[in-house]
Amino acid sequence: MNKLQWLTEEHLPGVWKDADAASVRGQRWALTLTASKVGGGVIAAIGSAFAGLGGNLGVASWVVLGGFIVALVSELASWVFQSEKDWYEGRAVAESAKTLAWRYAVCADPFPVVMSREAAEDLFRTRMVEVIDQVSDRIVFESSHAVVTPQMDQLRQLSFVDRQRAYVEGRTLDQHRWYARKARTNRRFANGWRFVLIVAEVAAVTLAVGQVLGAWSIDLAGLLAAIIGAGAAWVAVKQFTPLASAYSVATKELALQEGKLRTVSEERWSYVVADAEEAISREHTTWAASRTGRAAVVPRRDGE
C-alpha cells in the first residue's frame, strides 16, 4: 500500500497539530528551566568549594550569588509560565485526537462502517470537543482542517482490506517501532545516569573517608552533594526507568494486537481496533498519572 494512504502526521486534524506543537514547546521550556534550576545550585556549590580551597573570596561570592540567581529566576519562570502544564495538557489532547482520528478513518468503534459519513463526522466533532473541554484554554487552536481532514475521509471510504492494511502498517507497526525505540533509549539513559551517580557517590565517600582519616583536608562534600542532588533531580524529571518499562509493556501489547488485526473479520474489526487503541491509551494514561498524579484525557468507547 502507498504510504500516502496512511494517516501521517500531516494528515491528522489541526487539533492534533496545535496540541502537539504546544506540548513540544512546553516540554522544551520545562526541561530547560529544570536544567537551569539544578545547574544554578551546582554553580553555587562550585563557588562555595572554590572559596573553601583558598580561592579569591570575592570571586567565589559572585559565583555563589550568580548560581542562586539563576536557580531563583528559573523557579519563578516555571511558576509564571507553567510550561509543564502546556507539556502535559498538550500531549493529552494530541494523543486523544490521534486515536480518534484513526478510529474514524478505519471505521472503528465508535465510528463503524455502517454509520453514515454525516453521523460519523458529527460524533467525531462531539468527541473532539469533549477532549478539548477537559483541558485549560492555554492551547490555541488555529490550524486548518481542525477536526476531519480530507485524508481521513479518503481512508474511511476504502475497502476493508485496504483500511485493515493501512491501520496495521501505518498505526500499529509504526507505534510499535516508536515504543521499542523509546524503550531502548530510556533504558540506555537510565543505566548511564545510574553509573554516573554511583561514580559521584563513590567519589564523595572516598573524599569523606580520606578527610576523616586525615589523609587530606580538601572539603568537596558540598559540591559533590549538589552534583548528586542535581543528577537525581534530573533523573526524576526524565523518568527514564518508568518510561522504559511502560514502553516495553506497550510493545508487547501491540505485538499481540497485530496478529488479531491481520486475521480479524470485518464484523469484529471495529472492536479489535478499539482494543488496540486502548493499549496505546494505557501507556499515555500511565505517563500522565506519573507526571501529574491524575489520569489523562482519553476518548470514551461507544456507550460509555
PAZAPA-4460 file (N, C-alpha, C; in steps of 0.05 Angstrom, whole numbers, plus 32768, in hexadecimal, padded with zeros to 4 digits):
% residues 304
    n_x    n_y    n_z   ca_x   ca_y   ca_z    c_x    c_y    c_z   seq   type   mol
   8011   7FE8   8000   8000   8000   8000   8012   8019   8000     1      M     A
   800A   802D   7FF1   8018   8046   7FF0   8016   8054   800B     2      N     A
   802C   805E   8015   802C   806B   802F   801A   8083   8030     3      K     A
   8014   808F   8018   8003   80A6   8018   7FE6   809F   8020     4      L     A
   7FE0   8085   8020   7FC5   807D   8029   7FC4   8078   8047     5      Q     A
   7FDA   807B   8055   7FDA   807A   8072   7FD3   8096   807D     6      W     A
   7FCF   8097   8097   7FCC   80B1   80A4   7FE7   80B8   80B0     7      L     A
   7FF6   80C8   80A1   800F   80D2   80AC   8009   80EB   80BC     8      T     A
   801D   80F6   80C9   8018   810D   80DB   800C   8124   80CC     9      E     A
   8013   8128   80B3   8008   813E   80A3   7FEB   813A   809C    10      E     A
   7FE1   8122   809F   7FC5   811C   8098   7FB3   811C   80B1    11      H     A
   7FBF   8120   80C9   7FAF   8120   80E1   7FA0   813B   80E4    12      L     A
   7F8B   813B   80F5   7F7C   8154   80F9   7F8D   816B   8103    13      P     A
   7F84   8184   80FC   7F92   819B   8106   7F94   819C   8124    14      G     A
   7F80   8191   8132   7F80   8190   814F   7F99   8181   8159    15      V     A
   7FA0   816B   814B   7FB8   815C   8153   7FD1   816D   814E    16      W     A
   7FD3   817A   8137   7FEA   818A   8131   7FEF   81A0   8145    17      K     A
   7FDA   81AE   814C   7FDD   81C4   815F   7FE4   81BA   817B    18      D     A
   7FD6   81A4   8184   7FDC   8199   819E   7FF8   818D   819F    19      A     A
   8001   8180   818A   801C   8175   8189   8031   818A   818A    20      D     A
   802C   81A0   817B   803F   81B6   817B   8041   81C3   8197    21      A     A
   802A   81C6   81A4   802A   81D1   81BF   8038   81BF   81D3    22      A     A
   8035   81A5   81D0   8042   8192   81E1   8060   8192   81DE    23      S     A
   8069   8193   81C5   8086   8194   81BF   8093   81AD   81CA    24      V     A
   8085   81C4   81C6   8090   81DD   81D2   8091   81DB   81F0    25      R     A
   807B   81D1   81FC   807A   81CF   8219   808F   81BD   8224    26      G     A
   8093   81A6   8217   80A8   8194   8220   80C4   81A1   821E    27      Q     A
   80C9   81AE   8208   80E3   81BA   8204   80E9   81CF   821A    28      R     A
   80D5   81E0   8220   80D9   81F4   8235   80DA   81E8   8251    29      W     A
   80C9   81D4   8256   80C9   81C7   8270   80E4   81BA   8276    30      A     A
   80EF   81AC   8263   8109   819F   8267   8120   81B4   8269    31      L     A
   811E   81C9   8258   8132   81DE   8259   8133   81EB   8275    32      T     A
   811B   81F2   827F   811A   81FF   8299   8122   81ED   82B0    33      L     A
   811B   81D3   82AD   8124   81C0   82C2   8143   81BE   82C2    34      T     A
   814E   81BC   82AA   816B   81BB   82A8   8178   81D4   82B3    35      A     A
   816C   81EB   82AF   8176   8204   82B9   8175   8205   82D8    36      S     A
   815F   81FA   82E3   815C   81FA   8300   8172   81E9   830D    37      K     A
   8175   81D1   8304   8189   81BF   8310   81A5   81C8   8309    38      V     A
   81A8   81D4   82F1   81C2   81DE   82EA   81CB   81F6   82FB    39      G     A
   81B7   8207   8302   81BD   821D   8313   81C7   8214   832E    40      G     A
   81BB   81FF   8339   81C4   81F4   8352   81E0   81EA   8351    41      G     A
   81E7   81DD   833B   8202   81D2   8337   8216   81E9   8335    42      V     A
   820F   81FE   8326   8221   8215   8324   8226   8222   833F    43      I     A
   8211   8225   834F   8215   8230   836A   8227   821E   837B    44      A     A
   8224   8204   8378   8235   81F1   8387   8252   81F3   837E    45      A     A
   8256   81F7   8363   8272   81FA   8359   827F   8213   8365    46      I     A
   826F   8229   8366   827A   8242   8372   8281   823E   838F    47      G     A
   8270   822F   839E   8276   822A   83BA   828F   8219   83BD    48      S     A
   8292   8205   83AC   82A9   81F3   83AD   82C2   8203   83A6    49      A     A
   82C0   8215   8393   82D7   8225   838B   82E1   8236   83A2    50      F     A
   82CE   8242   83B1   82D6   8252   83C8   82E3   8240   83DE    51      A     A
   82D8   8228   83E1   82E3   8216   83F5   82FF   820C   83EF    52      G     A
   8306   820C   83D5   8321   8203   83CD   8335   821A   83CD    53      L     A
   832C   8231   83D7   833F   8248   83DA   833E   825B   83C2    54      G     A
   832A   8259   83B1   8328   826A   839A   831F   8286   83A3    55      G     A
   831F   8298   838F   8317   82B4   8395   82FB   82B5   839F    56      N     A
   82F8   82BF   83B8   82DE   82BE   83C5   82CA   82D0   83B6    57      L     A
   82D2   82E6   83AB   82C0   82F8   839D   82B5   82EA   8384    58      G     A
   82C7   82DD   8375   82BE   82CF   835D   82AB   82B8   8364    59      V     A
   82B2   82A9   8379   82A2   8293   8381   8286   829C   838A    60      A     A
   8285   82B3   8397   826B   82BD   83A0   8259   82C4   8388    61      S     A
   8266   82D0   8374   8256   82D7   835C   824C   82BE   834D    62      W     A
   825D   82A9   834D   8255   8290   8340   823D   8284   834F    63      V     A
   823F   8284   836A   8229   8279   837A   820F   8289   8375    64      V     A
   8212   82A4   8376   81FB   82B5   8371   81EF   82B0   8356    65      L     A
   8200   82AE   8341   81F7   82A9   8326   81E8   828F   8324    66      G     A
   81F2   827A   8331   81E5   8260   8330   81C9   8261   833D    67      G     A
   81C7   826E   8354   81AD   8270   8361   8199   8282   8351    68      F     A
   81A3   8296   8344   8192   82A7   8333   8187   8297   831C    69      I     A
   8198   8287   830F   818F   8276   82F9   8179   8263   8302    70      V     A
   817D   8257   8319   816A   8244   8324   8150   8252   832B    71      A     A
   8152   826A   8337   813A   8279   833F   812A   8282   8326    72      L     A
   8137   828D   8312   812A   8296   82FA   811C   827F   82EC    73      V     A
   812A   8268   82EB   811E   8251   82DE   8105   8247   82ED    74      S     A
   8106   8248   8307   80EF   823F   8317   80D8   8252   8313    75      E     A
   80DD   826C   8313   80C8   8280   830E   80BC   827D   82F2    76      L     A
   80CD   8278   82DE   80C4   8274   82C3   80B2   825C   82C0    77      A     A
   80BA   8246   82CE   80A9   822E   82CE   808E   8233   82DA    78      S     A
   808D   8243   82F0   8074   8249   82FD   8062   825B   82EC    79      W     A
   806E   826F   82DF   805F   8282   82D0   8055   8276   82B6    80      V     A
   8066   8269   82A7   805F   8260   828C   8052   8244   828C    81      F     A
   8055   8234   82A1   8049   821A   82A3   804C   8209   828A    82      Q     A
   8065   8208   8281   806B   81F9   8268   8065   81DB   826B    83      S     A
   8067   81D0   8284   8061   81B4   8287   8043   81AE   8282    84      E     A
   8032   81C1   8289   8016   81BE   8283   8010   81BD   8265    85      K     A
   801E   81CE   8256   801C   81CD   8239   8025   81B2   822E    86      D     A
   803B   81A8   8239   8046   818E   8231   8032   8178   8235    87      W     A
   8027   8176   824E   8016   8160   8254   7FFB   8162   8246    88      Y     A
   7FEF   8179   8247   7FD4   817D   823B   7FD6   817B   821D    89      E     A
   7FEB   8185   8211   7FEF   8183   81F4   7FF1   8167   81EB    90      G     A
   8000   8157   81FA   8003   813B   81F2   7FE9   812C   81F6    91      R     A
   7FDA   8132   820B   7FC0   8125   8210   7FAD   8129   81F9    92      A     A
   7FAB   8142   81F0   7F99   8148   81D9   7FA4   813C   81C0    93      V     A
   7FBE   813D   81BB   7FC9   8132   81A2   7FC5   8114   81A0    94      A     A
   7FCA   8106   81B6   7FC6   80E9   81B6   7FA9   80E1   81B2    95      E     A
   7F97   80F0   81BF   7F7A   80EA   81BC   7F71   80F0   819F    96      S     A
   7F7A   8106   8194   7F73   810E   8179   7F7D   80F9   8165    97      A     A
   7F95   80EF   816A   7FA0   80DB   8157   7F91   80C1   8158    98      K     A
   7F8A   80B8   816F   7F7C   809E   8171   7F60   80A1   8165    99      T     A
   7F52   80B8   816A   7F38   80BC   815E   7F3A   80BE   813F   100      L     A
   7F4F   80CB   8135   7F52   80CD   8118   7F55   80B2   810B   101      A     A
   7F66   80A1   8117   7F69   8086   810C   7F50   8075   810E   102      W     A
   7F42   8077   8124   7F29   8068   8127   7F15   8071   8111   103      R     A
   7F13   808B   810D   7F00   8095   80F9   7F09   808B   80DD   104      Y     A
   7F23   808D   80D7   7F2D   8088   80BC   7F2A   806B   80B4   105      A     A
   7F2C   8058   80C7   7F2B   803C   80C0   7F11   802F   80C9   106      V     A
   7EFD   8040   80D0   7EE2   8036   80D7   7EE2   8024   80F0   107      C     A
   7EF0   802D   8104   7EF1   801F   811D   7EDE   802B   8131   108      A     A
   7ED8   801C   8146   7EC6   8026   815B   7ED1   8041   8166   109      D     A
   7EC1   8056   8168   7EA4   8057   8165   7E9A   8062   814A   110      P     A
   7EAA   805D   8135   7EA3   8066   811A   7EA2   804F   8106   111      F     A
   7E90   803B   810A   7E90   8023   80F9   7E89   802A   80DC   112      P     A
   7E8F   8017   80CB   7E8B   801C   80AE   7E6D   8020   80A7   113      V     A
   7E5B   8015   80B7   7E3E   8018   80B1   7E35   8035   80B8   114      V     A
   7E44   8044   80C6   7E3C   805F   80CC   7E41   8072   80B4   115      M     A
   7E2E   8082   80AE   7E31   8095   8098   7E48   80A9   809D   116      S     A
   7E52   80B4   8087   7E68   80C7   808A   7E5F   80DF   809B   117      R     A
   7E47   80E9   8097   7E3D   8100   80A6   7E3B   80FA   80C4   118      E     A
   7E30   80E2   80CA   7E2D   80DA   80E6   7E49   80D6   80F3   119      A     A
   7E5B   80C9   80E4   7E75   80C4   80EF   7E85   80DE   80F4   120      A     A
   7E82   80F1   80E1   7E90   810A   80E5   7E84   811A   80FC   121      E     A
   7E6A   8119   80FF   7E5E   8127   8115   7E67   811C   8130   122      D     A
   7E68   8101   8131   7E71   80F4   814A   7E8E   80FA   814F   123      L     A
   7E9E   80FA   813A   7EBB   8100   813C   7EBF   811C   8148   124      F     A
   7EB0   812F   813E   7EB2   814B   8148   7EAA   814C   8165   125      R     A
   7E95   813E   816C   7E8B   813E   8188   7EA1   8133   819A   126      T     A
   7EAD   811C   8192   7EC1   8110   81A3   7EDA   8122   81A5   127      R     A
   7EE1   812F   818F   7EF8   8141   818F   7EF3   8159   81A2   128      M     A
   7EDB   8163   81A1   7ED4   817A   81B3   7ED6   8171   81D0   129      V     A
   7ECD   8159   81D6   7ECF   814E   81F1   7EEC   814D   81FB   130      E     A
   7EFE   8145   81E9   7F1A   8143   81F0   7F25   815F   81F5   131      V     A
   7F20   8172   81E4   7F2A   818D   81E6   7F20   819B   81FF   132      I     A
   7F06   8196   8206   7EFA   81A3   821C   7F05   819A   8237   133      D     A
   7F13   8184   8238   7F1E   817A   8251   7F3A   8185   8258   134      Q     A
   7F44   8196   8246   7F5E   81A2   824C   7F5A   81C1   824D   135      V     A
   7F6F   81CF   8255   7F6D   81EB   8258   7F6D   81F9   823D   136      S     A
   7F69   8214   823E   7F68   8223   8225   7F84   822D   821D   137      D     A
   7F99   8221   8227   7FB4   8229   8221   7FBC   8222   8204   138      R     A
   7FB0   820D   81F9   7FB7   8205   81DE   7FA6   8214   81CA   139      I     A
   7FB3   8221   81B6   7FA6   8230   81A1   7FA2   821E   8189   140      V     A
   7F8A   8219   8181   7F84   8208   816A   7F7F   821A   8151   141      F     A
   7F92   8219   813F   7F91   822C   8128   7F96   821F   810D   142      E     A
   7F9D   8205   810C   7FA3   81F7   80F3   7F8A   81F2   80E3   143      S     A
   7F8E   81F0   80C9   7F77   81E9   80B7   7F6F   81CC   80BB   144      S     A
   7F57   81C5   80B1   7F4D   81A9   80B4   7F50   81A1   80D1   145      H     A
   7F44   81B0   80E3   7F47   81AC   8100   7F3D   8191   8109   146      A     A
   7F29   8186   80FB   7F1D   816C   8104   7F22   8156   80EF   147      V     A
   7F11   8154   80DB   7F13   813F   80C7   7F23   8149   80AF   148      V     A
   7F38   813A   80A8   7F48   8142   8090   7F40   8132   8078   149      T     A
   7F46   813B   8060   7F3E   812D   8047   7F4A   8110   8047   150      P     A
   7F63   810D   8051   7F6F   80F3   8051   7F61   80DF   8063   151      Q     A
   7F56   80E9   8079   7F46   80D8   808B   7F2D   80CD   807D   152      M     A
   7F20   80DF   806E   7F08   80D6   805F   7F10   80C3   8048   153      D     A
   7F26   80C8   803B   7F2F   80B6   8025   7F35   809A   8030   154      Q     A
   7F42   8099   8046   7F49   807E   8052   7F2F   8070   805B   155      L     A
   7F1C   807F   8065   7F03   8073   806F   7EF3   8067   8058   156      R     A
   7EF7   8071   8040   7EE8   8068   8028   7EF4   8050   801B   157      Q     A
   7F0D   8048   8023   7F1A   8031   8016   7F0D   8017   801F   158      L     A
   7F15   8002   8011   7F0A   7FE7   8018   7F15   7FDE   8033   159      S     A
   7F08   7FC9   803E   7F10   7FBF   8058   7F2D   7FB6   8058   160      F     A
   7F36   7FA8   8042   7F51   7F9E   8041   7F65   7FB5   8041   161      V     A
   7F5F   7FCB   8032   7F71   7FE2   8031   7F72   7FF0   804C   162      D     A
   7F5B   7FF3   8058   7F5A   8000   8073   7F6A   7FEF   8087   163      R     A
   7F66   7FD5   8085   7F74   7FC3   8098   7F92   7FC6   8094   164      Q     A
   7F9C   7FC5   807C   7FB8   7FC7   8077   7FC3   7FE2   807F   165      R     A
   7FB4   7FF7   807A   7FBC   8012   8081   7FBF   8015   809F   166      A     A
   7FAD   8009   80AE   7FAE   800B   80CB   7FC5   7FFB   80D7   167      Y     A
   7FC8   7FE2   80CD   7FDD   7FD1   80D8   7FF9   7FDD   80D2   168      V     A
   7FFD   7FE6   80B9   8017   7FF0   80B2   801C   800D   80BA   169      E     A
   8007   801E   80B7   800B   803A   80BD   8006   8042   80DA   170      G     A
   7FF9   8031   80E9   7FF4   8038   8105   8001   8024   8118   171      R     A
   7FF9   800B   8117   8002   7FF7   812A   8020   7FF2   8128   172      T     A
   802A   7FEC   8110   8047   7FE6   810D   8057   8000   8111   173      L     A
   804D   8016   8107   805C   802F   810B   805E   8036   8129   174      D     A
   8048   8033   8137   8048   8039   8154   805A   8025   8163   175      Q     A
   8059   800B   815A   8069   7FF7   8167   8087   7FFD   8164   176      H     A
   808F   8006   814C   80AB   800D   8147   80B3   8025   8159   177      R     A
   80A1   8038   815B   80A7   8050   816B   80AA   8048   8189   178      W     A
   8098   8038   8193   809A   802F   81AF   80B4   801F   81B4   179      Y     A
   80BB   800E   81A1   80D3   7FFD   81A4   80EC   800F   81A4   180      A     A
   80ED   8022   8192   8104   8035   8191   8106   8045   81AB   181      R     A
   80EF   804F   81B5   80EF   805F   81CD   80F7   804E   81E6   182      K     A
   80ED   8035   81E6   80F4   8024   81FD   8112   801F   81FE   183      A     A
   811E   801A   81E7   813C   8016   81E7   814A   802F   81EF   184      R     A
   8142   8046   81E4   814F   805F   81EB   814D   8066   8208   185      T     A
   8135   8063   8214   8132   806A   8230   8141   8056   8242   186      N     A
   8142   803D   823A   8151   802A   824B   816F   8030   824A   187      R     A
   8178   8038   8232   8195   803F   8230   819B   8058   8241   188      R     A
   818A   806C   8240   818F   8084   8250   818C   807E   826E   189      F     A
   817A   806D   8275   8177   8065   8292   8190   8058   829C   190      A     A
   819B   8046   828C   81B4   8038   8295   81CB   804C   8296   191      N     A
   81CC   805E   8282   81E2   8072   8281   81E2   8084   8299   192      G     A
   81CA   808F   829F   81C8   80A1   82B6   81CC   8092   82D1   193      W     A
   81C4   8079   82D2   81C9   806A   82EB   81E7   8067   82EF   194      R     A
   81F5   8062   82DA   8212   805F   82DB   821F   8079   82E5   195      F     A
   8217   808F   82D9   8222   80AA   82E0   821D   80B0   82FE   196      V     A
   8205   80AB   8307   81FE   80B0   8323   820E   809E   8336   197      L     A
   8212   8085   832E   8222   8073   833F   823F   807D   8341   198      I     A
   824A   8085   832A   8265   808F   832A   8268   80A8   833C   199      V     A
   8254   80BA   833A   8255   80D2   834B   8252   80CB   8368   200      A     A
   8242   80B8   836F   823E   80B0   838B   8257   80A2   8395   201      E     A
   8264   8092   8385   827D   8085   838D   8292   809A   8392   202      V     A
   8294   80AE   8380   82A7   80C3   8384   82A2   80D3   839E   203      A     A
   8288   80D8   83A3   8281   80E7   83BC   8289   80D7   83D5   204      A     A
   8284   80BD   83D4   828B   80AC   83EB   82A9   80AB   83EF   205      V     A
   82B8   80A8   83D8   82D5   80A7   83D9   82E1   80C0   83E5   206      T     A
   82D7   80D7   83DC   82E1   80F1   83E6   82DA   80F4   8404   207      L     A
   82C2   80EC   840B   82BA   80EE   8427   82CB   80DC   843A   208      A     A
   82D0   80C4   8431   82E1   80B1   8441   82FD   80BC   8443   209      V     A
   8308   80C6   842D   8323   80D2   842E   8325   80E9   8441   210      G     A
   8310   80F9   8441   8310   8111   8453   830E   8108   8470   211      Q     A
   82FE   80F3   8475   82FB   80E9   8491   8316   80DE   849A   212      V     A
   8324   80D0   8489   833D   80C3   8490   8355   80D6   8490   213      L     A
   8350   80EF   8487   8365   8103   8486   8377   8101   846F   214      G     A
   836F   80F2   845A   8380   80EF   8442   8381   8109   8433   215      A     A
   836C   8119   8433   836C   8134   8427   8357   8145   8434   216      W     A
   8359   815E   842F   8347   8172   843C   8334   817E   8428   217      S     A
   8334   8174   840F   8322   817E   83FB   8305   8177   8402   218      I     A
   82F4   818C   8402   82D7   8187   8408   82C6   818E   83EF   219      D     A
   82BF   8179   83E1   82AE   817C   83CA   8293   816E   83CE   220      L     A
   828C   816A   83E7   8273   815C   83ED   825B   816C   83E3   221      A     A
   825B   8186   83E7   8245   8196   83DD   8242   8195   83BF   222      G     A
   8258   8197   83B1   8257   8197   8394   824D   817C   8389   223      L     A
   8258   8166   8394   824F   814C   838B   8232   8146   8393   224      L     A
   822A   8150   83AA   820E   814D   83B2   81FB   815C   839E   225      A     A
   8204   8173   8396   81F4   8183   8383   81F3   8175   8368   226      A     A
   8209   816A   835F   820A   815C   8345   81F8   8143   8346   227      I     A
   81FA   8134   835C   81E9   811B   835F   81CC   8123   8360   228      I     A
   81C6   8138   836F   81AA   8141   8371   819F   814A   8356   229      G     A
   81B0   8158   8347   81A7   8162   832C   81A2   814A   8319   230      A     A
   81B4   8137   831A   81B1   811F   8309   8198   8110   8310   231      G     A
   8193   810D   832A   817B   80FE   8333   8162   810D   832B   232      A     A
   8162   8128   832D   814B   8138   8325   8146   8135   8307   233      A     A
   815B   8135   82F7   8157   8132   82DA   814C   8117   82D3   234      W     A
   8156   8102   82E0   814C   80E7   82DA   812F   80E5   82E2   235      V     A
   8127   80F2   82F8   810C   80F2   8301   80F9   8100   82ED   236      A     A
   8103   8116   82E2   80F3   8124   82CE   80F0   8114   82B4   237      V     A
   8106   8108   82AB   8105   80F9   8292   80F8   80DE   8294   238      K     A
   80F8   80D2   82AC   80EB   80B9   82B1   80F3   80A3   829D   239      Q     A
   810D   809F   829A   8118   808C   8287   810E   8070   828C   240      F     A
   8110   8066   82A5   8109   804A   82AB   80EB   8045   82A8   241      T     A
   80DA   8056   82B4   80BD   8051   82B1   80B4   8052   8294   242      P     A
   80C0   8065   8284   80B8   8067   8268   80C1   804E   8259   243      L     A
   80D9   8045   825E   80E3   802D   8250   80D0   8015   8256   244      A     A
   80C7   8012   826F   80B5   7FFC   8276   809A   7FFF   8268   245      S     A
   808F   8018   8268   8075   801D   825C   8076   8018   823E   246      A     A
   808B   8021   8231   808E   801D   8214   8091   7FFF   820E   247      Y     A
   80A0   7FF1   821E   80A4   7FD4   821A   8089   7FC5   821B   248      S     A
   8079   7FCC   822F   805E   7FC0   8232   804D   7FC6   8219   249      V     A
   804F   7FDF   8210   803F   7FE6   81F8   8047   7FD7   81DF   250      A     A
   8062   7FD2   81DC   806B   7FC3   81C5   8060   7FA6   81C6   251      T     A
   805F   7F9B   81DD   8054   7F7F   81E0   8036   7F7F   81D8   252      K     A
   8027   7F92   81E2   800B   7F93   81DD   8005   7F97   81BF   253      E     A
   8014   7FA9   81B2   8010   7FAE   8196   8019   7F97   8185   254      L     A
   802E   7F88   818D   8036   7F71   817F   8020   7F5C   817E   255      A     A
   8012   7F59   8195   7FFC   7F46   8197   7FE4   7F50   8186   256      L     A
   7FDF   7F6A   8187   7FC9   7F75   8178   7FCD   7F72   815A   257      Q     A
   7FE6   7F73   8151   7FEC   7F72   8134   7FE0   7F58   8128   258      E     A
   7FE5   7F42   8136   7FDB   7F28   812C   7FBD   7F28   8129   259      G     A
   7FAF   7F33   813D   7F92   7F35   813C   7F88   7F46   8125   260      K     A
   7F96   7F5D   8122   7F8D   7F70   810D   7F90   7F65   80F1   261      L     A
   7FA4   7F54   80ED   7FA9   7F49   80D2   7F95   7F33   80CB   262      R     A
   7F89   7F27   80DF   7F78   7F10   80D9   7F5A   7F14   80E0   263      T     A
   7F54   7F2B   80EC   7F39   7F30   80F6   7F26   7F33   80DE   264      V     A
   7F0D   7F2B   80E2   7EF8   7F2F   80CE   7EEF   7F4C   80CE   265      S     A
   7EE1   7F54   80B9   7ED8   7F70   80B8   7EC3   7F75   80CD   266      E     A
   7EB4   7F60   80D5   7E9F   7F63   80E9   7EAB   7F6A   8104   267      E     A
   7EC3   7F5F   810A   7ED0   7F64   8124   7EE4   7F7B   8123   268      R     A
   7EEA   7F84   810B   7EFF   7F98   8107   7EFC   7FB1   8119   269      W     A
   7EE4   7FBC   811B   7EE0   7FD4   812A   7EE9   7FD2   8147   270      S     A
   7EE4   7FBB   8153   7EEA   7FB8   816F   7F07   7FB0   8174   271      Y     A
   7F13   7FA1   8161   7F2F   7F99   8164   7F41   7FB2   8161   272      V     A
   7F3A   7FC4   814F   7F49   7FDD   814D   7F47   7FEE   8166   273      V     A
   7F2F   7FEE   8171   7F2B   7FFD   818A   7F3C   7FF2   81A1   274      A     A
   7F3F   7FD7   81A2   7F50   7FCB   81B6   7F6E   7FD3   81B1   275      D     A
   7F76   7FD4   8198   7F91   7FDB   8191   7F96   7FF8   8199   276      A     A
   7F83   800A   8194   7F86   8026   819C   7F87   8029   81BA   277      E     A
   7F78   8018   81C8   7F79   801A   81E6   7F94   8011   81F1   278      E     A
   7FA2   7FFF   81E3   7FBD   7FF7   81EB   7FCF   800F   81EA   279      A     A
   7FCC   801F   81D5   7FDC   8038   81D2   7FD4   804C   81E7   280      I     A
   7FBA   804F   81EC   7FB0   8062   8200   7FB9   805B   821C   281      S     A
   7FBC   8041   8222   7FC5   8039   823D   7FE1   8044   8242   282      R     A
   7FF2   8043   822E   800D   804D   8231   800C   806B   8238   283      E     A
   7FFC   807A   8229   7FFA   8097   822E   7FEE   809D   824A   284      H     A
   7FDA   808D   8251   7FCD   8091   826B   7FE1   808C   8282   285      T     A
   7FF2   8078   827F   8007   8073   8293   801A   808A   8294   286      T     A
   8022   8094   827C   8035   80AA   827B   8029   80C3   8288   287      W     A
   8010   80C9   8282   8003   80E1   828D   8000   80DF   82AB   288      A     A
   7FF9   80C7   82B4   7FF5   80C3   82D1   8010   80C7   82E0   289      A     A
   8025   80BD   82D4   8040   80C0   82E1   8049   80DD   82E2   290      S     A
   8040   80ED   82CE   8048   8109   82CD   8037   811B   82DE   291      R     A
   801D   8116   82DD   800A   8129   82E9   7FFB   811E   8301   292      T     A
   7FFC   8103   8304   7FED   80F7   831A   7FD0   80F3   8314   293      G     A
   7FC8   80F8   82FB   7FAC   80F4   82F3   7FAC   80E7   82D7   294      R     A
   7F95   80DA   82D1   7F93   80CC   82B7   7F92   80E0   82A0   295      A     A
   7F9A   80D6   8289   7F9A   80E6   8271   7F7E   80E8   8265   296      A     A
   7F7A   80FB   8252   7F61   80FD   8244   7F62   80E7   822E   297      V     A
   7F4E   80D5   822E   7F4D   80C0   821A   7F31   80BF   820F   298      V     A
   7F2F   80B8   81F5   7F14   80B7   81E8   7F04   80A0   81F4   299      P     A
   7EEA   80A5   81F6   7ED8   8090   81FF   7ED2   807C   81E9   300      R     A
   7ECC   8063   81F1   7EC3   8050   81DE   7EA5   8054   81DA   301      R     A
   7E9A   8049   81C5   7E7E   804C   81BF   7E6E   8040   81D6   302      D     A
   7E5B   8050   81E0   7E4A   8047   81F5   7E54   804F   8211   303      G     A
   7E6D   805A   8212   7E77   8061   822D   7E6F   807D   8234   304      E     A
***
